[in-house]
Amino acid sequence: MATCPPHPTYPPRPHWWQRTWVRYGALITLLALSGLVILALVREQTGTEGFLVGLGLAVLPVPLLIAAFRWLDRVEPGPWRNLLFAFAWGACAAALIAIVANSFATQWIATATADPTSADTLGATVIAPIVEESAKAAAVLLVFLFRRRDFTGIVDGVVVAGVTATGFAFTENILYLGTAFGTDQLTGDRGIASVTAATFFVRIVMSPFAHPLFTVLTGIGFGIAALSADRQRLRRVLLPLAGLLLAMGMHALWNGSSALGEYGFFAVYAAFMVPAFGLLTWLVIWTRQRELWTVRAELPAYAVAGWLGPAEPFALGSMRARRIARQYARHHAGKPAARAVAEYEAYATSLAFLRQRGRRGRAGADYVVRERELLDELWRRRDVARPALAQAARATAPPVPVRPMPWPGYGAHGYGYGHPAPTPYPAHNPYRY
């Protein structure tokens, strides 16, 4: 007796609050409202003219910092939407949380202790680092949780944390510079001796990297956690917390430098900030180079299987070769081809990192599905990318050294250096045919 086939089962439809457009809409609305509120608060404190002056001065280091973090992310560039979210969170949500929480905490301490001076010092050295670094770390946590495919290592953590802190410092600089301009308007100070000039020199010239430096420590903690296996849950929790505590400690040391005497700021700057900046810069550049080594080490397996060309692992492991490939594609086929080559490079890099995690037992349950997705993306772009990468590999291949052959008689009469000319075979040589 024939039986009817079972009815197909379909996954349940998600609730309305689980849909992508609802989440995006809620996030954009939250950031927009935070931006409007922080705009009103800063403008109320600085005045319209002070706000415009602060805005014009505070925006100067932003393109340089964004370009620096984007350069670090060139090996496996993350999507722009993550960077836009990070900057908007830092400039709007984190800045609003910091202004409200810092003001409330400082006023509460002043009321409880009846000592406004000590309350301001305690607020700057203890409350502000805890509140501000926690607010900025929230953006890194959100990207880590909800954009896990885009968050695969230390460089990703550094970039997200640095861009978030850049946005936060942008809003904070508007407030400080606008307030300084208002002070100069009241006192009549102008020129290089003004409060605005001093604030600009300290915050924009000497220490534009201060906030990014603090929050990058949190990002490194999340980046190392991203490299850990899923079963290492304790490590994945403790490492970000350790990075956050280090960020708070360095932030507190920086804020407390003004209380260390006349030269306390310069002492902390020279003894801690500059060495820490140099060390972290070396770390992220070394990590970036190590990512290129990973690409060259992991992709040959796919070249043997036929998914990649023979020269592609070498070309994809060199930033110079990648650039040459994009330029070659743009010159011969236009901007769409160059964009396809750039996407090919990004997908191939993600594939190399995925294979490394799988080899080390750190890949998730969707390893096979993700690998197939990346291979399909590469296959769609192979006709454009392979000629460009082959040309780049030829252009960047190291020269092969040619050494003189060590046989006897090599060298005389233009054959070599200091050796007699080769002797011709005798007529009776039995090996001649």
C-alpha positions as CSV (number, residue, x, y, z in Angstrom):
1,M,0.0,0.0,0.0
2,A,1.5,3.3,-1.1
3,T,1.8,6.0,1.5
4,C,1.7,9.7,0.9
5,P,5.0,11.5,1.2
6,P,5.4,13.5,4.3
7,H,4.5,17.2,4.0
8,P,7.6,19.4,3.8
9,T,8.3,21.3,7.0
10,Y,9.3,25.0,6.8
11,P,11.0,27.0,9.5
12,P,8.7,29.2,11.5
13,R,8.4,32.8,10.3
14,P,10.4,35.2,12.5
15,H,8.5,37.6,14.7
16,W,8.3,41.2,13.5
17,W,11.0,42.4,15.9
18,Q,13.4,39.7,14.6
19,R,13.4,41.0,11.0
20,T,16.5,42.7,9.7
21,W,14.9,45.9,8.6
22,V,13.3,46.3,12.1
23,R,16.7,45.9,13.8
24,Y,18.4,48.3,11.4
25,G,15.6,50.8,11.8
26,A,15.8,50.6,15.6
27,L,19.6,51.0,15.6
28,I,19.5,54.0,13.2
29,T,16.8,55.6,15.2
30,L,18.7,55.2,18.5
31,L,21.9,56.6,17.0
32,A,20.0,59.5,15.4
33,L,18.2,60.4,18.6
34,S,21.5,60.2,20.5
35,G,23.1,62.5,18.0
36,L,20.3,65.1,18.3
37,V,20.5,65.1,22.1
38,I,24.3,65.3,22.2
39,L,24.2,68.1,19.6
40,A,21.8,70.1,21.8
41,L,23.8,69.5,24.9
42,V,27.1,70.5,23.3
43,R,25.6,73.6,21.6
44,E,24.0,74.7,24.9
45,Q,27.3,74.5,26.7
46,T,29.5,76.1,24.0
47,G,27.0,78.4,22.2
48,T,26.4,78.4,18.5
49,E,29.7,80.2,17.6
50,G,31.8,78.1,19.9
51,F,30.1,75.0,18.5
52,L,31.0,75.9,14.9
53,V,34.6,76.7,15.9
54,G,34.9,73.5,17.8
55,L,33.4,71.5,15.0
56,G,35.8,73.0,12.4
57,L,38.9,72.3,14.6
58,A,37.8,68.9,15.9
59,V,37.2,67.4,12.4
60,L,40.8,67.9,11.4
61,P,42.4,64.7,12.8
62,V,39.4,62.5,11.9
63,P,40.2,61.7,8.2
64,L,43.8,60.9,9.2
65,L,42.8,58.5,11.9
66,I,40.1,56.8,9.8
67,A,42.6,56.4,6.9
68,A,45.2,54.9,9.3
69,F,42.7,52.3,10.6
70,R,41.5,51.6,7.2
71,W,45.1,51.0,6.0
72,L,45.5,48.5,8.8
73,D,42.4,46.7,7.6
74,R,43.5,46.4,4.0
75,V,44.5,42.7,4.2
76,E,40.9,41.6,5.0
77,P,38.9,44.8,4.8
78,G,35.7,44.8,6.7
79,P,32.5,46.3,5.4
80,W,32.0,50.1,5.6
81,R,28.7,49.7,7.5
82,N,30.7,48.3,10.5
83,L,32.9,51.4,10.5
84,L,30.0,53.8,10.1
85,F,28.3,52.1,13.0
86,A,31.4,52.3,15.2
87,F,32.0,56.0,14.4
88,A,28.4,56.9,14.9
89,W,28.2,54.9,18.2
90,G,31.3,56.7,19.5
91,A,30.3,60.2,18.4
92,C,26.6,59.9,19.5
93,A,25.7,57.1,21.9
94,A,28.9,56.7,23.8
95,A,29.4,60.5,24.0
96,L,25.9,61.0,25.3
97,I,26.3,58.2,27.9
98,A,29.6,59.7,29.1
99,I,28.3,63.3,29.4
100,V,25.2,62.3,31.3
101,A,26.9,59.7,33.6
102,N,30.0,61.8,34.3
103,S,27.9,64.8,35.2
104,F,25.6,62.8,37.4
105,A,28.4,61.0,39.2
106,T,30.4,64.2,39.7
107,Q,27.5,66.1,41.1
108,W,26.6,63.2,43.4
109,I,30.2,63.0,44.8
110,A,30.3,66.8,45.3
111,T,27.0,66.7,47.2
112,A,28.1,63.7,49.3
113,T,31.5,65.0,50.2
114,A,30.8,68.8,50.1
115,D,34.1,69.2,48.2
116,P,33.6,70.2,44.6
117,T,37.4,70.2,43.9
118,S,38.0,66.7,45.0
119,A,34.8,65.6,43.2
120,D,36.1,67.0,39.9
121,T,39.4,65.2,40.4
122,L,37.8,61.9,41.3
123,G,35.4,62.2,38.5
124,A,38.2,62.8,35.9
125,T,40.5,60.1,37.2
126,V,38.1,57.4,38.2
127,I,34.5,57.9,37.0
128,A,35.3,59.2,33.5
129,P,37.6,56.3,32.5
130,I,35.2,53.7,33.7
131,V,32.1,55.2,32.0
132,E,33.8,56.3,28.8
133,E,35.7,53.1,28.1
134,S,32.7,51.0,28.9
135,A,30.5,53.0,26.6
136,K,33.0,52.7,23.8
137,A,33.6,49.0,24.4
138,A,29.8,48.4,23.9
139,A,30.3,49.1,20.2
140,V,33.1,46.5,19.9
141,L,30.9,44.0,21.8
142,L,28.0,44.5,19.4
143,V,30.1,44.0,16.3
144,F,31.8,41.0,18.0
145,L,28.4,39.4,18.7
146,F,26.3,40.3,15.7
147,R,28.9,40.6,12.9
148,R,31.0,37.6,13.9
149,R,32.0,36.8,10.3
150,D,33.6,40.3,10.0
151,F,35.4,40.0,13.4
152,T,38.1,37.3,13.0
153,G,41.2,38.6,14.8
154,I,43.3,41.3,16.4
155,V,43.3,43.7,13.5
156,D,39.5,43.7,13.3
157,G,39.3,44.5,17.0
158,V,41.8,47.3,16.7
159,V,40.0,48.8,13.7
160,V,36.5,48.7,15.3
161,A,37.8,50.0,18.6
162,G,39.9,52.7,17.1
163,V,37.1,54.0,14.8
164,T,34.7,54.0,17.8
165,A,37.2,56.0,19.9
166,T,37.8,58.4,17.0
167,G,34.1,59.2,16.9
168,F,34.0,59.7,20.7
169,A,37.1,62.0,20.6
170,F,35.5,64.0,17.8
171,T,32.5,64.9,19.9
172,E,34.5,65.5,23.0
173,N,36.9,67.8,21.1
174,I,34.0,69.9,19.9
175,L,33.0,70.3,23.5
176,Y,36.4,71.2,24.8
177,L,37.4,73.5,21.9
178,G,34.0,75.2,21.9
179,T,34.2,75.8,25.6
180,A,37.8,77.2,25.3
181,F,36.7,79.5,22.5
182,G,33.9,80.8,24.7
183,T,36.4,81.4,27.5
184,D,38.6,83.4,25.1
185,Q,35.5,85.5,24.1
186,L,34.9,86.4,27.7
187,T,38.5,87.2,28.6
188,G,39.4,88.8,25.3
189,D,42.4,86.5,24.7
190,R,43.5,86.1,21.1
191,G,46.3,84.4,19.2
192,I,48.8,81.8,20.3
193,A,48.3,82.6,24.0
194,S,44.6,81.9,24.0
195,V,42.9,78.9,25.7
196,T,41.7,77.7,22.3
197,A,45.2,77.5,21.0
198,A,46.5,75.6,24.0
199,T,43.5,73.2,23.9
200,F,44.0,72.7,20.2
201,F,47.8,72.0,20.7
202,V,47.2,69.5,23.5
203,R,44.2,67.6,22.1
204,I,44.6,67.8,18.3
205,V,48.4,68.2,17.8
206,M,49.9,66.2,20.6
207,S,47.4,63.6,21.5
208,P,44.8,62.9,18.7
209,F,45.5,59.2,19.3
210,A,44.8,59.2,23.0
211,H,41.2,57.9,23.0
212,P,41.9,55.4,20.1
213,L,45.0,54.2,22.1
214,F,42.9,53.5,25.2
215,T,40.1,51.7,23.4
216,V,42.4,49.7,21.1
217,L,43.4,47.8,24.2
218,T,39.8,46.6,24.6
219,G,39.8,45.8,20.9
220,I,42.9,43.6,21.2
221,G,41.2,41.7,24.0
222,F,38.2,41.0,21.8
223,G,40.5,40.2,18.9
224,I,42.4,37.5,20.8
225,A,39.0,36.2,22.0
226,A,37.9,35.9,18.4
227,L,40.9,33.7,17.7
228,S,39.9,31.3,20.6
229,A,37.9,28.2,20.1
230,D,34.2,28.2,20.9
231,R,34.8,25.7,23.8
232,Q,37.2,28.2,25.5
233,R,34.4,30.2,26.9
234,L,36.2,31.5,30.0
235,R,39.0,32.8,27.9
236,R,36.6,34.5,25.5
237,V,35.1,36.3,28.5
238,L,38.2,37.2,30.5
239,L,40.3,38.5,27.6
240,P,38.0,41.3,26.6
241,L,37.5,42.2,30.3
242,A,41.3,42.3,30.7
243,G,41.6,44.6,27.7
244,L,38.9,46.8,29.1
245,L,40.6,47.1,32.5
246,L,43.9,48.0,30.8
247,A,42.1,50.7,28.8
248,M,40.5,52.1,31.9
249,G,43.9,52.1,33.7
250,M,45.7,54.0,31.0
251,H,42.8,56.4,30.6
252,A,42.9,57.1,34.3
253,L,46.7,57.7,34.2
254,W,46.3,60.1,31.3
255,N,43.5,62.1,33.0
256,G,45.3,62.2,36.3
257,S,48.5,63.5,34.8
258,S,47.3,67.1,35.3
259,A,47.3,66.5,39.1
260,L,51.0,65.5,39.1
261,G,52.4,69.0,39.1
262,E,53.4,71.4,36.4
263,Y,55.2,68.9,34.2
264,G,53.0,65.9,35.1
265,F,51.3,65.9,31.7
266,F,54.6,65.9,29.8
267,A,56.1,63.2,32.0
268,V,53.1,60.9,31.5
269,Y,53.1,61.7,27.8
270,A,56.7,60.9,27.3
271,A,57.0,58.0,29.7
272,F,53.7,56.1,29.0
273,M,51.7,57.5,26.0
274,V,54.5,57.6,23.4
275,P,56.0,54.2,24.2
276,A,52.5,52.6,24.4
277,F,51.6,54.1,21.1
278,G,54.8,52.9,19.5
279,L,54.4,49.4,21.0
280,L,50.8,49.0,19.8
281,T,51.7,50.4,16.4
282,W,54.4,47.7,16.1
283,L,52.0,45.0,17.3
284,V,49.2,45.8,14.8
285,I,51.7,46.2,11.8
286,W,53.3,42.9,12.8
287,T,49.8,41.3,13.0
288,R,49.0,42.7,9.6
289,Q,52.1,41.2,8.2
290,R,51.4,37.9,9.8
291,E,48.0,37.8,8.1
292,L,49.8,38.0,4.8
293,W,51.9,35.1,5.8
294,T,48.8,33.2,6.7
295,V,47.4,33.8,3.2
296,R,50.5,32.5,1.5
297,A,50.6,29.4,3.8
298,E,46.9,28.4,3.6
299,L,45.9,29.1,0.0
300,P,48.2,26.7,-1.9
301,A,45.9,23.8,-0.9
302,Y,43.1,25.5,-2.9
303,A,45.5,26.1,-5.8
304,V,46.4,22.4,-5.9
305,A,42.6,21.6,-5.9
306,G,42.1,23.9,-8.9
307,W,40.1,26.6,-7.2
308,L,43.0,29.1,-7.5
309,G,45.7,29.7,-10.1
310,P,49.2,28.5,-9.3
311,A,50.6,32.0,-8.7
312,E,47.7,33.4,-6.8
313,P,48.8,32.4,-3.3
314,F,52.0,34.4,-3.8
315,A,50.2,37.4,-5.2
316,L,47.5,37.4,-2.6
317,G,50.1,37.4,0.1
318,S,51.6,40.7,-1.0
319,M,50.0,44.0,-0.7
320,R,52.1,45.4,-3.6
321,A,50.9,42.5,-5.8
322,R,47.3,43.1,-4.8
323,R,47.6,46.8,-5.7
324,I,49.2,45.9,-9.1
325,A,46.4,43.5,-9.8
326,R,43.7,46.1,-9.2
327,Q,45.5,48.6,-11.3
328,Y,45.9,46.1,-14.1
329,A,42.2,45.3,-14.1
330,R,41.3,49.0,-14.0
331,H,43.5,49.8,-16.9
332,H,42.3,47.0,-19.1
333,A,38.7,46.5,-18.1
334,G,37.6,49.6,-16.1
335,K,36.5,50.2,-12.5
336,P,34.0,47.3,-12.3
337,A,36.9,44.9,-13.0
338,A,39.1,46.5,-10.4
339,R,36.2,46.2,-7.9
340,A,35.8,42.6,-8.7
341,V,39.5,42.0,-8.2
342,A,39.4,43.7,-4.8
343,E,36.4,41.5,-3.8
344,Y,38.3,38.5,-5.0
345,E,41.2,39.4,-2.8
346,A,39.0,39.9,0.2
347,Y,37.2,36.6,-0.2
348,A,40.4,34.7,-0.7
349,T,41.8,36.2,2.5
350,S,38.7,35.3,4.4
351,L,39.1,31.8,3.0
352,A,42.7,31.5,4.2
353,F,41.7,32.6,7.7
354,L,38.8,30.2,7.8
355,R,41.1,27.3,6.8
356,Q,43.6,28.3,9.5
357,R,40.9,28.3,12.1
358,G,39.6,25.0,10.9
359,R,43.0,23.4,10.9
360,R,43.5,24.6,14.5
361,G,40.1,23.3,15.6
362,R,38.7,26.8,16.2
363,A,36.1,27.0,13.3
364,G,32.5,27.1,14.1
365,A,29.8,24.6,13.1
366,D,29.2,26.4,9.8
367,Y,32.8,25.8,8.5
368,V,31.8,23.8,5.5
369,V,29.0,26.1,4.5
370,R,31.1,29.2,4.9
371,E,34.0,27.6,2.9
372,R,31.6,26.8,0.1
373,E,30.2,30.3,0.0
374,L,33.7,31.8,-0.2
375,L,34.7,29.4,-3.0
376,D,31.6,30.2,-5.0
377,E,32.3,33.9,-4.7
378,L,35.9,33.4,-5.9
379,W,34.6,31.2,-8.8
380,R,32.2,33.9,-10.0
381,R,35.1,36.4,-10.3
382,R,37.9,34.1,-11.5
383,D,37.7,35.3,-15.2
384,V,38.5,38.8,-14.2
385,A,40.8,38.2,-11.2
386,R,43.1,35.5,-12.5
387,P,44.7,37.3,-15.3
388,A,45.2,40.4,-13.1
389,L,46.7,38.4,-10.3
390,A,48.9,36.4,-12.7
391,Q,50.3,39.6,-14.1
392,A,50.9,41.0,-10.5
393,A,52.7,37.8,-9.6
394,R,55.0,38.1,-12.6
395,A,55.6,41.8,-11.8
396,T,56.5,41.2,-8.1
397,A,58.3,37.8,-8.3
398,P,61.8,37.9,-6.8
399,P,64.6,37.6,-9.3
400,V,66.2,34.2,-9.6
401,P,69.9,34.4,-9.0
402,V,72.1,32.9,-11.7
403,R,75.3,31.4,-10.5
404,P,78.2,30.1,-12.8
405,M,78.2,26.4,-13.2
406,P,81.1,24.7,-11.4
407,W,82.2,22.3,-14.2
408,P,86.0,22.2,-15.0
409,G,87.2,24.4,-17.8
410,Y,84.4,27.0,-17.4
411,G,85.7,30.6,-17.8
412,A,88.4,31.1,-20.4
413,H,87.7,33.1,-23.6
414,G,84.6,34.6,-22.2
415,Y,83.2,31.5,-20.6
416,G,83.8,32.5,-17.0
417,Y,86.4,33.8,-14.6
418,G,89.9,32.3,-14.5
419,H,89.0,28.9,-15.9
420,P,90.2,27.3,-19.2
421,A,87.8,26.9,-22.1
422,P,85.8,23.7,-22.2
423,T,87.7,20.9,-24.1
424,P,85.8,19.5,-27.1
425,Y,84.9,15.9,-27.1
426,P,87.5,13.7,-28.9
427,A,86.6,12.0,-32.1
428,H,86.8,8.5,-30.5
429,N,84.4,9.5,-27.6
430,P,82.2,6.4,-27.2
431,Y,79.3,8.5,-25.8
432,R,78.9,10.4,-29.1
433,Y,76.2,9.4,-31.4
